[in-house]
């Protein structure tokens, strides 16, 4: 029941993100302002959508990025202050920043070794932290999967370094200006931003991967495009099937592997690594196979696609 409730919350966060990314395609001043307002709302609900504001800034969509930052102040301060008052709102916001933001941003601390983020995986692989704990006869037992026993600070710095490297790789990959936000490459790029947002969050639980639907949409455009090579379509198809099959074991299906099968399935990254495979197949390989198809050709309308088929 708790997972279902948390999943509903993540669907709620996904709604303003998808709406904002749609409005950005209109490329008008009003649509840009509305998109920024919605991105700010998503960030207020969950910090990680800030990656989309950064993407718009990198793409020189200044109105979207600046409106997102400005609206964030409205959603985090003005709206709650209207209900709880300024003093209480500022106090709560300061406490939240000190607990949820500051340790990760300033010291690279990852507090949850069991989540599906890259930082969590490095913690359980390279430190002596238990992956999960059980109790038998009132005695707690820790279960481990680490191959090394490094200091947590060192491992956190390694994870942050890899995150920075991925950021620079992403900036280089998205460096070209798009002819229009309605081109196919836009979908590939926001799919990459989505994957990054999930991989390098401080905590990414299974239900957070509802946002990965954006990356899978990018993969879907390759499967449905007859102009793509069969090699690319086959690679993407296999990666999506792998994702669909493997992620099932994060549910009760994981019990097939034993009493603690679900916990072990999540420990090895049952959502993390399949999502990496899908992203590499669809975003990196698929987006670069043909610049004429993925980079500059506008997305056809649904009517045109139907008629062409």
N, C-alpha and C positions, 0 to 999 in steps of 0.2 A: 504493500500500500504506500509506503514511504517513497519507493522508487517511482511509482506512478505519479504521486503528487509532485515530486521533483521534476519528473519528465514533463508534466504540464507546465511548470514554471519555465522550463527551457523552451517549450513551444511558444510561450508568451513572449519571451525575449526574442525569439526568431521572427515573430511577426513584424515588428518595426524595422528589423534589419532588412528583411526581404522587400518590404515596402519602400524603404529608403533606396536600396539598390535599383529598384524599378524606377523610381522618380528621377534618379540621377540620369537615366537614359533620355529623359525629355530635353535636357540641356537648355532649360530656361531658368531665369532668375528665381521665379516662384518655385519651380520644382527643386532647384538646388537648396533653397531655404527650407523647404519642407523636408527634403532628404536629410539635411543637417539636423533639423529638429528631431527627427525620428532616430537618427544615429545617437544623438545625445540622450534620448530616452532609453535606448538599448544599453548604453554605457552606464546610465544611472541604475539600471536593473542588474547589470552584470558587467564588470569592468572590461572584460576582454574584447567586446565589440569596438573598443577604441582603435583596434587595428584597422578598421574600415575608415575611420576618420584620418588616420595616418596615410592610408592608401590614397584617399582623395587629395590630401595635401601633396603627396608625391606626384600625383597626376595633374597638379596645378588646378584642381577644382577648388579654388580658394573659398568660394562662397559656402560650399558644402562643409569643408573642414572647419572654417571659422564659426559657422552657425552651429555646428556640432559641439564645439568647445563652449560657445556662449550658452547654448541651451542646456548643457550639462549643469551649469551653475543654477539655472532655473529649476531643473528637476531635482537637484540635490539640496538646494537651499530654500528657494522661494516657495515651492509647493509644500514641502513638509513644514516650513516655518509658519505657513498660513494655518496649519492645524495644531502644531505643538509649540509654536513660539520660537524666536530666534535663539535664545539661550540654550534651550533643550536640543534644538536641531544641531547647533554648532558643537555641543558637547558630544552628542551621539556620533556625529560625523568624525570628530577627532578620535574618539575611541575606536571606531571602525577602521580608520586609516592606520592607527597604531597596531591593530591586531591583524588586519587582512592585507594591507598594502605594504607598509614600511618594511617588515622583515624580508619579504621577497624582493622588493625593488632595491633596497639599500644594501642588503647582506646576501641576497640570493638564497635565502633559506626556503626550503620546501618542507612543509610540515606534514604532508600526507603521503607516505610512501606507497599507499595502496591504489592511488588513482591511475588514470590512463594517460597521464601526461609524460613527456619525455623526462622531465626532472624527477618525477616519482619513480620511473623505471630505473634511472641511474642510481637512485638511493637504494632501492632494494637489490640491485645487482652488484653494487660496489661498496656497500657499507654493511655493518653487522646489525642492521635494523630488521626486526621480524617483518615478514610479509603480512602475516596475520597471526592472531593468537586464538587458541582454544583452551578450554578448561576441562579437565577430567578428574573427577573425584575432588573437586574444589582446588586443584592445583593447576595454575596457568602454564601453558606450553606455547613457546614461540616457534613459528615455522619460517625457515630461511631459504633463500635461493641465491645468496651472494657468492660471487667467485673471488672477491677481494674484501679486505676489511680496512678500507681507507677512511680517513677522517671526513665527517659530514661536510665540513667547510670546504675541503678540497673538492669533494664530489659536486657540491653546489656550484663552485667556480667553474668546474669542467662543463656542467650543464649550461651555465650562463654563457660561457665562451662559445659553445656550439650554437646556442640560440643567436648570439651576435653574428656568427658566421652565416647562419641561415638568413638572417635579416639582410646582410650585405649581398648575399646571393640573390635574394628576392628583389632587392632594389635594382641590381644589375639586370635581372631578367625582365623587370617591368619598366625599364628605363625609356623605352620608345613611347612616344606620344601615340595615342589611339586616334585614328581618323574620326571615329565617332564612338560613343559609349554603346551604340547598338551593334557594334561589330562583335564577331564571335570571340575574339581574343579577350574581350572584357569579361565574358563568363569564365574563361580559363583563369584569368588573373584573380577574380574574386573567389574562385574555387581554391586557388593557392593561398589567399589571405585567410580563408576559413580554416584550412588545414593547419596553417601556422598558429592561428588563434587557439586551436584545440591542443596541439602538441606542446606548446610552451606556456600554457597557463599554469599557475601554481597548483591548481587542483582541477583535473578534468575527469569527472566521473562518467560512467557509461552513458547516463542519460544526457550528458552534454553533447554527445555525438549526433543528436538530432540535427544540429547545424551542418553536419557533413553532407546533408542533402544537397547543398549548393555545389560541393565538389563533385558529387555523383551526377548532378545535372550536366556539368561540363563533360563528364565521361559519357553520358548518354548522347550528347551531340555527335560524338565520334561514332558510336554504334549505329546511329540513324543516318549517317552521311555516306551515301554510296560512293562519293568521290574519294573517300579515305581508302588507303591500301588495306588489303585483307589482313596483313600482318599487324597493323596498328589496331584494327577493330578486334582481332582475335586476342591481342594482348590485353586490351581494355576489358573485353568480355570476361576473360579468365580472372582478371583482378577483381572485378565486381562479384563474380560467383564466389571467389575465395572470401571476400569480405562478408557476403551474405551467409556463407556456411560457417565460417570460423566464429563470427560474432554471436551466433546462436548460443555458444557454450558459455557466454556470460550469464545466461539464464539458468533455469533448473536443468537444462539439457547437460550442463557441465557435470551433473551428478553421475553421468555415464563413466566418468573417469575416477569415481570413488567418492568417499564421504565428503571430502573437501575439494571436489573437482571444480566447483564454481570459483572458489577462492584462488586455486592454482591457475585456472584459465585467465582470470583477471590479472594475476601476478605476472604472467608472461607477456601481457600486453595484447589481449585478445581483440581489442579495438585499435590500439595504437599502431601496431605493425601492419595489419591489413589496410588501414587507412593510408599508411605511408606507401604501400604498394600501389593502391588505386591512384594516389596523387602523382606518383612518379610516372605511372603508365599513361594517365589521362592528361595531366597538366604539363609535365616536362616533355614527354615523347610526343604525345598527340598534338599539343599546341604548336610544336615546332616542325611537324612533318611537312606542312605546306603553308607558307606565309600567305599564299593567295587565298587559301580556304579559311585558315584559322585567324589570320591577322587583319585582313582588309575588307573581306566580303561581308556586307551587312547580313544580319540574320533575317531570313525570309519570314513573311507572315505565316500564320498557321494555314490560311487559305491557299497560299502559294505552294507551301510544302505538300498539302493534300493533293493539289492539282498535278504537281510534278511527279507524284508517286502513282 
